[in-house]
Amino acid sequence: MNRNQFLQPGSAYAPSGSEPRPGRALAVGALSVALAGLVSCWIPFLNVFAFATALVAVGLAVAALVKGGTHPRAPRVLSVVSIALAVLSVVLAWAVNSWVINAWNNADGSPKSLQESAPWAPDANGRPGDYSYDLPETMLEDIYAQPVAAAGETARVGIYAVTLTEVERDATARVQQHDPSAGTPRHQYVLLEFGVHHDGEGATELSADMLPEFIGADGRWYSHLNCSANLAGPGRPLLAPGETGTYQTCFDVPPEAFGADSRVSLRTRSTLETVYWQLP
Protein backbone atom coordinates (compact mmCIF):
# COMPACT_ATOMS: atom_id res chain seq x y z
CA MET A 1 0.00 0.00 0.00
CA ASN A 2 1.31 3.42 -0.93
CA ARG A 3 1.26 5.56 2.21
CA ASN A 4 1.20 8.73 0.13
CA GLN A 5 -2.35 7.96 -0.85
CA PHE A 6 -3.46 8.92 2.66
CA LEU A 7 -1.83 12.36 2.52
CA GLN A 8 -3.99 15.23 1.49
CA PRO A 9 -2.59 18.05 -0.56
CA GLY A 10 -0.67 20.54 1.65
CA SER A 11 -0.38 18.12 4.55
CA ALA A 12 2.91 17.16 6.26
CA TYR A 13 4.20 14.42 8.51
CA ALA A 14 3.45 14.89 12.25
CA PRO A 15 6.58 15.74 14.20
CA SER A 16 8.11 12.91 16.17
CA GLY A 17 9.20 13.16 19.84
CA SER A 18 7.85 15.16 22.80
CA GLU A 19 6.21 18.52 22.49
CA PRO A 20 8.68 21.45 22.93
CA ARG A 21 8.68 23.35 26.24
CA PRO A 22 9.93 26.90 25.59
CA GLY A 23 12.12 28.37 28.35
CA ARG A 24 12.77 25.03 30.07
CA ALA A 25 16.57 25.27 29.69
CA LEU A 26 16.55 28.77 31.19
CA ALA A 27 14.36 27.63 34.09
CA VAL A 28 16.60 24.65 34.84
CA GLY A 29 19.64 26.93 34.77
CA ALA A 30 17.94 29.37 37.13
CA LEU A 31 17.09 26.57 39.56
CA SER A 32 20.67 25.24 39.50
CA VAL A 33 22.16 28.67 40.19
CA ALA A 34 19.63 29.36 42.96
CA LEU A 35 20.47 26.05 44.66
CA ALA A 36 24.19 26.89 44.50
CA GLY A 37 23.49 30.20 46.22
CA LEU A 38 21.38 28.48 48.87
CA VAL A 39 24.27 26.14 49.69
CA SER A 40 26.83 28.97 49.94
CA CYS A 41 24.68 31.29 52.06
CA TRP A 42 25.62 29.44 55.28
CA ILE A 43 29.34 30.31 55.03
CA PRO A 44 29.99 33.64 56.83
CA PHE A 45 31.38 36.42 54.61
CA LEU A 46 32.11 34.00 51.76
CA ASN A 47 28.36 33.91 51.24
CA VAL A 48 28.57 37.13 49.24
CA PHE A 49 28.49 34.59 46.41
CA ALA A 50 24.82 34.08 47.29
CA PHE A 51 24.00 37.68 46.40
CA ALA A 52 25.55 37.29 42.94
CA THR A 53 23.88 33.94 42.27
CA ALA A 54 20.53 35.37 43.36
CA LEU A 55 20.74 38.06 40.69
CA VAL A 56 21.70 35.50 38.04
CA ALA A 57 18.95 33.08 39.09
CA VAL A 58 16.26 35.77 39.06
CA GLY A 59 17.44 36.95 35.65
CA LEU A 60 17.30 33.45 34.17
CA ALA A 61 13.92 32.74 35.75
CA VAL A 62 12.39 35.93 34.39
CA ALA A 63 13.84 35.17 30.97
CA ALA A 64 12.29 31.68 31.13
CA LEU A 65 8.88 33.13 31.99
CA VAL A 66 9.10 35.64 29.16
CA LYS A 67 10.20 33.06 26.64
CA GLY A 68 7.54 30.59 27.74
CA GLY A 69 4.83 33.21 27.49
CA THR A 70 1.36 31.68 27.60
CA HIS A 71 2.48 28.30 26.30
CA PRO A 72 0.67 25.59 28.28
CA ARG A 73 3.89 23.65 28.85
CA ALA A 74 6.03 26.61 29.89
CA PRO A 75 8.12 25.82 33.04
CA ARG A 76 6.46 28.41 35.24
CA VAL A 77 6.78 26.38 38.43
CA LEU A 78 10.54 25.95 38.02
CA SER A 79 10.95 29.68 37.38
CA VAL A 80 8.91 30.71 40.41
CA VAL A 81 10.73 28.21 42.65
CA SER A 82 14.08 29.56 41.41
CA ILE A 83 13.10 33.12 42.29
CA ALA A 84 11.90 32.03 45.74
CA LEU A 85 15.15 30.15 46.46
CA ALA A 86 17.23 33.11 45.28
CA VAL A 87 15.41 35.46 47.65
CA LEU A 88 15.73 32.94 50.49
CA SER A 89 19.50 32.60 49.96
CA VAL A 90 19.95 36.38 50.15
CA VAL A 91 17.92 36.62 53.37
CA LEU A 92 19.83 33.75 54.98
CA ALA A 93 23.22 35.16 53.92
CA TRP A 94 22.36 38.54 55.41
CA ALA A 95 21.14 36.90 58.64
CA VAL A 96 24.27 34.74 59.00
CA ASN A 97 26.62 37.70 58.47
CA SER A 98 24.65 39.88 60.89
CA TRP A 99 24.78 37.19 63.57
CA VAL A 100 28.56 36.73 63.18
CA ILE A 101 29.26 40.48 63.28
CA ASN A 102 27.05 40.92 66.35
CA ALA A 103 28.78 38.04 68.14
CA TRP A 104 32.19 39.52 67.31
CA ASN A 105 31.24 43.00 68.55
CA ASN A 106 29.92 41.61 71.83
CA ALA A 107 33.00 39.47 72.50
CA ASP A 108 35.49 40.58 75.16
CA GLY A 109 38.44 42.35 73.61
CA SER A 110 36.79 43.12 70.30
CA PRO A 111 37.46 46.58 68.84
CA LYS A 112 33.88 47.70 69.37
CA SER A 113 33.71 46.51 72.98
CA LEU A 114 36.95 48.31 73.78
CA GLN A 115 35.73 51.43 72.07
CA GLU A 116 32.44 51.41 73.98
CA SER A 117 34.34 51.23 77.28
CA ALA A 118 36.52 54.20 76.30
CA PRO A 119 34.50 57.42 75.89
CA TRP A 120 37.30 59.49 74.40
CA ALA A 121 35.39 62.72 73.76
CA PRO A 122 36.35 65.73 75.94
CA ASP A 123 34.10 66.21 78.95
CA ALA A 124 31.99 69.26 79.83
CA ASN A 125 35.00 70.89 81.55
CA GLY A 126 37.13 70.63 78.43
CA ARG A 127 39.44 67.98 79.88
CA PRO A 128 40.93 65.40 77.51
CA GLY A 129 38.78 62.35 76.88
CA ASP A 130 39.13 59.32 79.10
CA TYR A 131 41.70 57.29 77.17
CA SER A 132 41.32 54.20 79.33
CA TYR A 133 39.41 50.95 79.12
CA ASP A 134 38.96 47.63 80.89
CA LEU A 135 41.39 45.00 79.70
CA PRO A 136 40.08 41.50 78.91
CA GLU A 137 41.18 38.82 81.35
CA THR A 138 43.20 37.00 78.70
CA MET A 139 45.14 40.17 77.86
CA LEU A 140 45.88 40.80 81.54
CA GLU A 141 47.19 37.26 81.90
CA ASP A 142 49.50 37.81 78.92
CA ILE A 143 50.83 41.05 80.45
CA TYR A 144 51.45 39.47 83.86
CA ALA A 145 53.30 36.61 82.18
CA GLN A 146 55.84 39.01 80.64
CA PRO A 147 59.24 39.65 82.28
CA VAL A 148 59.08 42.67 84.55
CA ALA A 149 61.79 44.99 85.87
CA ALA A 150 61.72 46.70 89.24
CA ALA A 151 62.11 50.42 89.81
CA GLY A 152 65.79 51.26 89.59
CA GLU A 153 66.56 48.38 87.22
CA THR A 154 67.73 49.02 83.67
CA ALA A 155 66.05 47.40 80.70
CA ARG A 156 66.67 47.54 76.97
CA VAL A 157 64.02 49.46 75.02
CA GLY A 158 64.99 49.55 71.35
CA ILE A 159 68.19 51.59 71.03
CA TYR A 160 67.98 52.83 74.63
CA ALA A 161 69.05 51.54 78.03
CA VAL A 162 66.21 52.73 80.26
CA THR A 163 65.93 52.91 84.05
CA LEU A 164 62.78 53.80 85.99
CA THR A 165 64.20 56.33 88.46
CA GLU A 166 61.15 57.99 90.04
CA VAL A 167 57.45 57.32 90.61
CA GLU A 168 55.40 60.12 92.20
CA ARG A 169 51.89 58.86 92.82
CA ASP A 170 50.27 62.21 93.58
CA ALA A 171 52.05 64.68 91.32
CA THR A 172 49.04 66.86 90.48
CA ALA A 173 50.52 70.03 91.98
CA ARG A 174 53.92 69.40 90.40
CA VAL A 175 52.46 68.74 86.94
CA GLN A 176 50.21 71.80 87.07
CA GLN A 177 53.11 73.95 88.22
CA HIS A 178 55.24 72.71 85.35
CA ASP A 179 52.44 73.21 82.79
CA PRO A 180 49.36 75.16 83.98
CA SER A 181 47.53 74.21 80.76
CA ALA A 182 47.37 70.60 81.98
CA GLY A 183 44.15 71.42 83.82
CA THR A 184 42.45 69.53 86.63
CA PRO A 185 42.73 65.72 86.46
CA ARG A 186 39.76 63.38 86.76
CA HIS A 187 41.63 61.46 89.46
CA GLN A 188 45.24 62.44 90.16
CA TYR A 189 48.32 62.93 88.05
CA VAL A 190 51.06 60.34 88.41
CA LEU A 191 54.56 61.35 87.30
CA LEU A 192 57.15 58.83 86.15
CA GLU A 193 60.76 59.65 85.34
CA PHE A 194 63.19 57.50 83.38
CA GLY A 195 66.91 57.74 82.87
CA VAL A 196 67.69 57.01 79.22
CA HIS A 197 71.07 56.22 77.62
CA HIS A 198 71.20 56.41 73.82
CA ASP A 199 73.15 53.46 72.34
CA GLY A 200 71.99 53.81 68.74
CA GLU A 201 72.72 56.06 65.82
CA GLY A 202 71.35 59.50 65.07
CA ALA A 203 69.89 62.06 67.45
CA THR A 204 66.38 61.31 68.71
CA GLU A 205 63.59 63.16 70.48
CA LEU A 206 62.55 61.07 73.47
CA SER A 207 59.12 62.64 73.91
CA ALA A 208 58.28 61.72 70.31
CA ASP A 209 59.98 58.31 70.22
CA MET A 210 58.75 56.83 73.50
CA LEU A 211 55.27 55.25 73.82
CA PRO A 212 54.38 54.77 77.52
CA GLU A 213 51.37 52.88 78.91
CA PHE A 214 50.00 52.29 82.40
CA ILE A 215 48.32 49.01 83.34
CA GLY A 216 46.45 49.47 86.59
CA ALA A 217 45.86 46.98 89.36
CA ASP A 218 42.17 47.67 88.72
CA GLY A 219 42.46 45.86 85.38
CA ARG A 220 42.30 49.02 83.27
CA TRP A 221 44.64 50.35 80.61
CA TYR A 222 45.58 54.05 80.89
CA SER A 223 47.11 56.26 78.22
CA HIS A 224 49.50 59.15 78.76
CA LEU A 225 47.10 61.16 76.58
CA ASN A 226 44.94 61.61 79.68
CA CYS A 227 47.68 63.91 80.97
CA SER A 228 48.11 66.70 78.45
CA ALA A 229 51.01 68.40 80.24
CA ASN A 230 54.06 69.28 78.15
CA LEU A 231 56.84 67.82 80.30
CA ALA A 232 59.54 68.00 77.63
CA GLY A 233 59.77 71.78 77.89
CA PRO A 234 60.34 74.27 75.08
CA GLY A 235 62.60 73.35 72.21
CA ARG A 236 62.25 69.59 72.73
CA PRO A 237 66.00 68.87 73.01
CA LEU A 238 67.43 65.92 71.09
CA LEU A 239 69.41 63.07 72.62
CA ALA A 240 72.57 62.27 70.68
CA PRO A 241 74.21 58.81 70.50
CA GLY A 242 76.22 58.09 73.64
CA GLU A 243 74.36 60.68 75.71
CA THR A 244 72.17 60.09 78.77
CA GLY A 245 69.00 62.07 79.30
CA THR A 246 65.77 62.15 81.27
CA TYR A 247 62.33 61.22 80.00
CA GLN A 248 59.21 62.14 81.96
CA THR A 249 55.62 61.10 81.39
CA CYS A 250 52.43 61.43 83.39
CA PHE A 251 49.09 59.64 83.67
CA ASP A 252 45.71 60.49 85.15
CA VAL A 253 44.82 57.43 87.24
CA PRO A 254 42.77 56.73 90.39
CA PRO A 255 44.46 55.53 93.61
CA GLU A 256 43.01 52.02 93.18
CA ALA A 257 45.08 51.63 90.00
CA PHE A 258 48.17 51.14 92.18
CA GLY A 259 48.94 47.73 93.60
CA ALA A 260 51.03 44.62 93.19
CA ASP A 261 49.74 44.10 89.65
CA SER A 262 50.22 47.67 88.38
CA ARG A 263 52.70 48.05 85.54
CA VAL A 264 54.18 50.81 83.43
CA SER A 265 55.44 49.91 79.98
CA LEU A 266 57.62 51.52 77.34
CA ARG A 267 58.27 50.85 73.71
CA THR A 268 59.57 52.96 70.86
CA ARG A 269 57.84 53.81 67.61
CA SER A 270 60.37 51.70 65.70
CA THR A 271 60.07 48.51 67.80
CA LEU A 272 57.16 46.24 68.66
CA GLU A 273 58.67 44.77 71.85
CA THR A 274 57.20 46.20 75.05
CA VAL A 275 59.17 46.39 78.32
CA TYR A 276 57.35 46.39 81.68
CA TRP A 277 58.29 47.79 85.09
CA GLN A 278 56.51 46.92 88.32
CA LEU A 279 55.64 50.03 90.26
CA PRO A 280 56.82 50.38 93.86
Secondary structure, 3 states (H helix, E strand, C coil): CCHHHHCCCCCCCCCCCCCCCCCHHHHHHHHHHHHHHHHHCCCCCCCHHHHHHHHHHHHHHHHHHHHHCCCCCCCHHHHHHHHHHHHHHHHHHHHHHHHHHHHHHHCCCCHHHHHHCCCCCCCCCCCCCCCEEECCHHHHHHHHCCCEEECCCEEEECCEEEEEEEEECCCHHHHHHHCHHHCCCCCEEEEEEEEEEECCCCCECHHHHEEEEEECCCCEEEEHHHCCCCCCCCCCCCECCCCEEEEEEEEEECHHHCCCCCEEEEEECCCCCCEEEECC
